[in-house]
Amino acid sequence: MSDAPFLTASWLDLVLLTWQVDAELLATVMPAGLDPDRRPGDPEGVGYVSLVAFRFVDTRVHGIAVPLHGSFPEINLRTYVREREGLRRRGVTFVAELVPKPAISAIANLLYHEHYRTVPMECDAHDTATGERVFSCHVRLGEREHGLTIRGARPAIVPAADSVEHFFKEHEWGFGRDGDGQTVVYRVEHPEWGIYPTSRELLELRFGFSELYGAPWDSLDDRDPDHIAFAVGSNVAVFPKE
């Protein structure tokens, strides 16, 4: 694997909304050789999916800025996986990623065999005079607007390594499938992220999984997230696939 990153950027204001689901729900989206990743004490037969919304800032491909594509929001639906054999690396694989820039979708789908879709989307992030960080992201699909708004307390804190927040936000490896259905692996490098303390009462969620992702993800439509995290983010580097 190359020592030079393919892509660099800042990923900022990451909202992670996580649901525990039946592991059978994940079977069709996991590349070969992977199992659902679980937290210590979890029963067999469960896994997790997260809706993750955040800001891409100062995006560069091989160090070169792409005109009009440097900063944009992304919303993705991802699940957590672990290699069944060998190094047993932990990471994520994506169900789908939504961005407002068609060139981003084309590059990611071509080179990393991801599942990007281009949709109208906008976001905002700011600090308030009362000591909060506020992030909102909205997607327009047809005549309906989907979105979320979250508030978190400043200053940010770094959760313990055995915390649930750490489990869901810290992943070095991404897994996908190439055009022949073979599993591919790539590495994402960033420092450990702090989080803005938040709660369900500070989240407004207006998201239709059935409309954006279809079956079987419509099962999340009427469920509150089992866990919520609001991460600060940082500079990141994405390395070429193995």
Long-range contacts (C-beta under 8 A, 24 or more apart in sequence): 1-187, 1-239, 1-240, 1-241, 1-242, 2-239, 2-240, 4-62, 4-239, 5-189, 5-237, 5-238, 5-239, 6-61, 6-62, 6-111, 6-238, 6-239, 6-240, 7-59, 7-60, 7-61, 7-237, 7-238, 8-58, 8-59, 8-60, 8-63, 8-235, 8-236, 8-237, 8-238, 9-56, 9-57, 9-58, 9-59, 9-60, 9-235, 9-236, 10-55, 10-56, 10-57, 10-58, 10-233, 10-234, 10-235, 10-236, 11-54, 11-55, 11-56, 11-57, 11-190, 11-233, 11-234, 11-236, 12-54, 12-55, 12-57, 12-125, 12-232, 12-233, 12-234, 13-54, 13-55, 13-123, 13-125, 13-133, 13-135, 13-230, 13-231, 13-232, 13-233, 14-52, 14-53, 14-54, 14-169, 14-193, 14-229, 14-230, 14-231, 14-232, 14-233, 15-51, 15-52, 15-53, 15-54, 15-135, 15-137, 15-148, 15-150, 15-228, 15-229, 15-230, 15-231, 16-50, 16-51, 16-52, 16-168, 16-169, 16-227, 16-228, 16-229, 16-230, 16-231, 17-50, 17-51, 17-52, 17-148, 17-203, 17-205, 17-225, 17-227, 17-228, 18-48, 18-49, 18-50, 18-168, 18-225, 18-226, 18-227, 18-228, 18-229, 19-48, 19-49, 19-50, 19-220, 19-223, 19-225, 19-226, 20-46, 20-47, 20-48, 20-226, 21-46, 21-47, 21-48, 21-49, 21-219, 21-220, 22-46, 22-47, 23-47, 25-49, 25-216, 25-219, 26-79, 29-79, 29-93, 29-94, 29-95, 30-79, 30-81, 30-93, 30-175, 31-81, 31-93, 31-175, 31-176, 31-177, 31-183, 31-184, 32-177, 32-181, 32-182, 32-183, 33-83, 33-84, 33-85, 33-183, 34-81, 34-82, 34-83, 34-84, 34-93, 34-175, 34-183, 35-81, 35-82, 35-84, 36-79, 36-80, 36-81, 36-82, 37-80, 37-81, 37-82, 37-90, 37-91, 39-164, 39-167, 47-79, 47-80, 48-79, 48-80, 48-168, 49-77, 49-78, 49-79, 49-95, 49-217, 49-220, 50-77, 50-78, 50-79, 50-80, 50-168, 51-75, 51-76, 51-77, 51-207, 51-225, 52-76, 52-77, 52-78, 53-123, 53-135, 53-137, 53-148, 54-233, 55-123, 55-125, 55-233, 56-99, 59-104, 61-107, 66-103, 68-101, 69-101, 69-103, 69-104, 72-99, 72-100, 72-101, 72-104, 72-121, 73-99, 73-100, 73-121, 73-122, 73-123, 73-137, 74-98, 74-99, 75-121, 75-137, 75-139, 77-209, 77-213, 77-217, 80-168, 80-171, 81-175, 89-172, 89-173, 89-185, 90-171, 90-172, 90-173, 91-171, 91-172, 91-173, 91-174, 91-175, 91-185, 92-171, 92-173, 92-174, 92-175, 93-174, 93-175, 93-176, 94-174, 94-176, 95-213, 95-217, 96-212, 96-213, 98-139, 98-212, 111-241, 112-174, 112-176, 112-184, 112-186, 112-241, 113-176, 113-177, 113-178, 113-179, 113-184, 114-176, 127-154, 133-196, 133-230, 135-230, 139-212, 141-211, 141-212, 142-211, 144-208, 144-211, 145-206, 146-206, 146-207, 146-208, 146-211, 146-212, 147-206, 147-207, 148-203, 148-204, 148-205, 148-206, 148-207, 149-203, 149-204, 150-198, 150-202, 150-203, 150-204, 150-228, 150-230, 151-198, 151-202, 152-195, 152-196, 152-197, 152-198, 152-202, 152-230, 153-196, 153-197, 153-198, 154-196, 156-194, 156-195, 156-196, 156-232, 157-194, 157-195, 157-197, 158-192, 158-193, 158-194, 158-195, 159-195, 164-227, 165-195, 165-229, 165-231, 166-192, 168-227, 168-229, 169-193, 169-195, 169-229, 169-231, 174-238, 176-241, 184-241, 184-242, 185-241, 185-242, 186-238, 186-239, 186-240, 186-241, 186-242, 187-238, 187-239, 188-236, 188-237, 188-238, 188-239, 189-236, 189-237, 189-238, 189-239, 190-234, 190-235, 190-236, 190-237, 191-234, 191-235, 193-231, 193-232, 193-233, 193-234, 194-231, 194-232, 195-229, 195-230, 195-231, 195-232, 196-230, 196-231, 196-232, 198-228, 198-229, 198-230, 199-228, 200-224, 200-225, 200-228, 203-228
